[in-house]
Amino acid sequence: MPATRTVLLTGAAGGLGTLMRGLLPAYGYELRLFDMAPVDGEPAAVTAELADKQAVREAVRGVDAIIHLAGISLEAPFDKILRANIEGTYNLYEAAREEGVGRIVFASSNHAVGFTPRPQGTAPLDASALIPVHTPRRPDTLYGLSKCFGEDLAQLFWDLHGVETVSVRIGSCFMEPSSVRMLSVWMSPGDGARLFHAALTAGDVGHTVVYGSSANTRLWWDLSTARALGYEPQDDSEQYAEKLIAEQGELDPANPDHAHLGGHFCTHPPMWPC
């Protein structure tokens, strides 16, 4: 696939979208911004909901690829999840099909497999102990369930229409990790941009599922499918470990919040404002 230049970035006003707005242009991309909320300092951004099929199609028209970050990123009542994450993602894929956009990078989530037991053992884990991308999906929330739908939708649009997708099961992309659990799933903003760039430019991805994190010493999952795209993570959360462990203690396998990949989403999921 030739180098992509014009990329539609949905969810551009959100936390991850804001980080990527600042980092992706350095890779040569011209970003077209889309969000239901106004994007600060970006008067040309498209302000619309994914439910607005005409607005979505107009936003998609003429772009080379899409990074789809928009949607609800926490737990919420099903009707909200349905509109934003399920129907909205379908509307985006259908617009991409209609406009001939051949590549989408879909922000999936580790919460699609959140009830997977977290690996045990001393870090760094042996490769055989890491969670593979083909582990059975076990969503921990309706939010996680919507990401399972998105991955299946991506597979359908590849098989039926030839629209390629890299589904990125994102861990936690912040400037630095804020919990001991996050030491294992953290993706630095710089590595996030590297991974999205690799996902946009790798050849013949069909529908590829990858985990999205940095090369953390305490890594829980297998990054081999991401590396196969050309992703070379450069950061490691271990620099934050001593401080976080001193404040919070080590993870306790007997604690339900620590027992599964999805953490507290499995027991007390943070709710989206209603």
C-alpha positions as CSV (number, residue, x, y, z in Angstrom):
1,M,0.0,0.0,0.0
2,P,1.5,3.4,-0.9
3,A,2.1,5.9,1.9
4,T,-1.2,7.4,3.0
5,R,-1.4,11.1,3.1
6,T,-5.0,12.2,3.9
7,V,-6.4,10.5,6.9
8,L,-9.8,10.9,8.6
9,L,-9.4,11.0,12.3
10,T,-12.6,10.4,14.1
11,G,-12.9,11.1,17.8
12,A,-10.4,14.0,17.2
13,A,-11.5,15.9,20.3
14,G,-11.0,13.0,22.7
15,G,-8.0,12.2,24.8
16,L,-6.4,9.8,22.4
17,G,-7.5,11.9,19.4
18,T,-5.9,15.0,20.8
19,L,-2.6,13.1,21.3
20,M,-2.6,11.8,17.7
21,R,-3.5,15.2,16.3
22,G,-0.2,16.4,17.6
23,L,1.9,13.4,16.6
24,L,0.7,12.0,13.3
25,P,1.4,15.0,11.1
26,A,5.1,14.4,11.7
27,Y,4.7,11.2,9.6
28,G,3.5,13.2,6.7
29,Y,-0.3,12.9,7.2
30,E,-2.8,15.6,6.5
31,L,-5.6,15.0,9.0
32,R,-9.3,15.6,8.5
33,L,-10.9,15.8,11.9
34,F,-14.3,14.5,13.0
35,D,-16.0,14.6,16.4
36,M,-19.4,15.1,17.9
37,A,-17.8,17.9,20.0
38,P,-15.9,20.9,18.6
39,V,-12.2,20.4,18.2
40,D,-10.3,23.2,20.0
41,G,-8.4,25.4,17.6
42,E,-9.6,23.5,14.6
43,P,-12.4,25.4,12.9
44,A,-12.3,23.2,9.8
45,A,-13.1,20.0,11.8
46,V,-16.3,18.3,11.1
47,T,-18.7,18.5,14.1
48,A,-21.3,15.7,13.7
49,E,-22.4,12.5,15.2
50,L,-21.7,9.1,13.7
51,A,-25.5,8.6,13.5
52,D,-25.5,11.4,10.8
53,K,-24.9,9.2,7.8
54,Q,-24.7,12.1,5.3
55,A,-22.1,13.9,7.4
56,V,-20.1,10.7,7.9
57,R,-20.1,10.0,4.1
58,E,-19.0,13.6,3.4
59,A,-16.2,13.4,5.9
60,V,-15.0,10.1,4.4
61,R,-15.1,11.3,0.8
62,G,-11.6,11.8,-0.7
63,V,-9.5,10.5,2.2
64,D,-6.9,7.7,1.8
65,A,-7.6,6.0,5.1
66,I,-9.4,6.3,8.4
67,I,-8.3,6.1,12.0
68,H,-11.5,5.4,13.9
69,L,-11.3,6.5,17.5
70,A,-14.8,7.9,18.0
71,G,-17.3,6.4,20.3
72,I,-17.9,5.8,24.0
73,S,-14.8,4.6,25.7
74,L,-16.3,3.6,29.1
75,E,-19.3,1.5,30.1
76,A,-22.7,3.0,29.4
77,P,-26.3,2.0,29.0
78,F,-26.9,-0.3,26.0
79,D,-28.9,2.3,24.0
80,K,-25.9,4.7,24.1
81,I,-23.4,2.0,23.3
82,L,-25.7,0.8,20.4
83,R,-25.9,4.3,18.8
84,A,-22.3,5.4,19.2
85,N,-20.2,2.2,19.1
86,I,-22.3,-0.2,17.1
87,E,-24.5,1.7,14.7
88,G,-21.9,4.5,14.4
89,T,-19.1,2.2,13.5
90,Y,-21.3,0.5,10.9
91,N,-22.2,3.9,9.4
92,L,-18.5,4.7,9.1
93,Y,-17.6,1.3,7.4
94,E,-20.5,1.7,5.0
95,A,-19.4,5.2,4.1
96,A,-15.9,3.9,3.6
97,R,-17.2,1.2,1.3
98,E,-19.3,3.6,-0.7
99,E,-16.5,6.1,-1.1
100,G,-13.8,3.5,-1.9
101,V,-11.6,4.0,1.1
102,G,-9.5,0.9,1.4
103,R,-7.9,1.0,4.8
104,I,-9.3,1.6,8.3
105,V,-7.5,1.5,11.6
106,F,-10.1,0.6,14.2
107,A,-9.6,1.4,17.9
108,S,-10.6,-1.8,19.5
109,S,-9.8,-2.4,23.1
110,N,-8.3,-4.9,25.6
111,H,-11.8,-4.9,27.1
112,A,-12.9,-7.1,24.2
113,V,-10.9,-9.9,26.0
114,G,-11.2,-8.3,29.5
115,F,-12.3,-11.5,31.3
116,T,-9.2,-13.3,30.2
117,P,-7.2,-14.2,33.3
118,R,-4.1,-12.1,33.4
119,P,-0.8,-14.0,33.1
120,Q,1.0,-15.0,36.3
121,G,4.7,-15.1,36.8
122,T,7.6,-12.8,37.2
123,A,8.2,-10.1,34.6
124,P,9.3,-10.2,31.9
125,L,7.1,-13.2,30.9
126,D,8.2,-15.9,28.6
127,A,6.7,-15.4,25.1
128,S,4.7,-18.6,25.6
129,A,2.9,-17.0,28.6
130,L,1.8,-13.9,26.8
131,I,-1.9,-13.6,25.7
132,P,-2.2,-14.1,21.9
133,V,-4.5,-12.2,19.7
134,H,-6.5,-15.4,18.9
135,T,-7.4,-15.9,22.6
136,P,-11.2,-16.3,22.8
137,R,-13.0,-13.0,23.1
138,R,-14.4,-12.4,26.6
139,P,-15.7,-8.9,26.8
140,D,-15.9,-7.4,30.3
141,T,-18.6,-4.8,29.6
142,L,-21.1,-3.7,27.0
143,Y,-18.4,-1.4,25.9
144,G,-16.1,-4.3,25.4
145,L,-18.8,-6.2,23.6
146,S,-19.1,-3.3,21.2
147,K,-15.4,-3.7,20.4
148,C,-16.0,-7.4,19.6
149,F,-18.7,-6.2,17.2
150,G,-16.3,-3.8,15.6
151,E,-13.7,-6.5,15.1
152,D,-16.3,-8.8,13.5
153,L,-17.6,-5.9,11.3
154,A,-14.1,-5.3,10.1
155,Q,-13.7,-9.0,9.2
156,L,-17.0,-8.9,7.3
157,F,-16.1,-5.8,5.4
158,W,-12.8,-7.4,4.4
159,D,-14.3,-10.7,3.3
160,L,-17.3,-9.2,1.6
161,H,-16.1,-5.8,0.3
162,G,-12.3,-5.8,0.4
163,V,-12.0,-3.0,3.0
164,E,-8.8,-3.6,5.0
165,T,-8.7,-3.0,8.7
166,V,-6.1,-3.2,11.5
167,S,-8.0,-3.6,14.7
168,V,-5.9,-2.3,17.6
169,R,-6.8,-3.6,21.0
170,I,-5.6,-0.5,22.8
171,G,-4.4,-0.8,26.4
172,S,-4.1,2.6,28.0
173,C,-2.6,5.5,26.0
174,F,-1.7,8.3,28.3
175,M,1.4,10.4,28.9
176,E,2.3,8.0,31.7
177,P,0.7,5.1,33.5
178,S,-1.3,5.9,36.6
179,S,-1.8,2.4,38.1
180,V,0.2,-0.8,38.7
181,R,-2.1,-2.6,36.2
182,M,-1.3,0.0,33.6
183,L,2.4,-0.9,33.8
184,S,1.5,-4.0,31.8
185,V,-0.9,-2.4,29.2
186,W,0.4,1.1,28.8
187,M,1.1,2.6,25.3
188,S,3.0,5.8,25.2
189,P,1.6,8.4,22.9
190,G,4.8,8.2,20.8
191,D,4.4,4.4,20.4
192,G,0.7,4.9,19.7
193,A,1.6,7.1,16.7
194,R,4.2,4.6,15.6
195,L,1.6,1.8,15.7
196,F,-1.0,3.8,13.9
197,H,1.6,4.7,11.2
198,A,2.5,1.1,10.8
199,A,-1.1,0.1,10.6
200,L,-1.7,2.7,7.9
201,T,1.3,1.8,5.7
202,A,1.8,-2.0,6.1
203,G,0.9,-4.0,3.0
204,D,-1.8,-6.6,2.6
205,V,-3.3,-6.5,6.1
206,G,-6.7,-7.9,5.2
207,H,-8.2,-7.8,8.7
208,T,-5.4,-8.0,11.3
209,V,-5.9,-7.8,15.0
210,V,-3.0,-6.4,17.1
211,Y,-2.5,-5.4,20.7
212,G,-1.6,-1.8,21.3
213,S,1.0,-1.1,23.9
214,S,4.6,-0.2,24.4
215,A,7.4,-2.8,24.9
216,N,6.7,-2.9,28.6
217,T,8.8,-5.1,30.9
218,R,5.6,-6.2,32.5
219,L,3.8,-6.9,29.2
220,W,0.9,-9.3,29.3
221,W,0.1,-9.8,25.7
222,D,1.8,-10.8,22.5
223,L,2.9,-7.9,20.2
224,S,4.1,-10.1,17.4
225,T,1.2,-9.3,15.0
226,A,1.8,-5.6,15.6
227,R,5.6,-6.0,15.0
228,A,4.7,-7.9,11.8
229,L,3.2,-4.6,10.5
230,G,6.5,-2.8,11.1
231,Y,5.7,-1.5,14.5
232,E,8.9,-0.9,16.6
233,P,7.9,0.2,20.1
234,Q,10.5,2.4,21.8
235,D,9.1,3.0,25.3
236,D,8.7,0.9,28.5
237,S,6.6,1.7,31.5
238,E,9.2,0.3,33.9
239,Q,10.5,3.7,34.6
240,Y,7.3,4.4,36.5
241,A,7.1,1.1,38.4
242,E,8.9,1.9,41.6
243,K,6.8,4.9,42.4
244,L,3.4,3.3,41.5
245,I,4.2,0.1,43.4
246,A,5.3,2.1,46.5
247,E,1.9,3.9,46.4
248,Q,-0.4,1.1,45.4
249,G,1.4,-2.2,46.1
250,E,1.9,-5.1,43.8
251,L,-1.1,-6.7,42.0
252,D,-2.9,-9.3,44.2
253,P,-4.3,-12.4,42.4
254,A,-6.9,-12.7,45.1
255,N,-8.3,-9.3,44.4
256,P,-11.0,-9.5,41.7
257,D,-9.9,-6.2,40.3
258,H,-6.5,-7.7,39.6
259,A,-7.4,-11.2,38.4
260,H,-8.3,-10.4,34.8
261,L,-6.9,-8.5,31.9
262,G,-9.7,-5.9,32.1
263,G,-9.0,-4.9,35.6
264,H,-11.7,-3.1,37.4
265,F,-13.9,-3.1,34.3
266,C,-14.7,-6.7,35.3
267,T,-16.0,-5.6,38.7
268,H,-16.8,-1.9,38.8
269,P,-16.7,-0.5,35.3
270,P,-16.4,3.3,35.1
271,M,-19.7,4.6,33.7
272,W,-20.0,7.1,30.9
273,P,-21.9,10.2,32.0
274,C,-25.6,9.7,31.4
